[in-house]
């Protein structure tokens, strides 16, 4: 699924996103409002990984949605 569709279906996909990255809070996910860059940044922050690794995780998640 491309990111435009993910952004458009954000409310429906929030649960799947929280299942994948459980350390993200509901408020953080809500504030992202479909922003891929914010998601990558929060994954980096919460999981202590490099931007490349966070981006890779998001790309993998995108392909499953």
C-alpha angles and dihedrals in degrees: 000000000000121000094251089062091045090052091049092050095040095128092053094044098048091089093052090047092051090048090055097042106027094171090070113094124230089246092053092049091047093050092051089064093188099318109147093196092054091049092052090047094050092048089053091049099045099039099034095232133139121266091250091055093047090048090050091052091051092048090052091048091049092056091054094051 
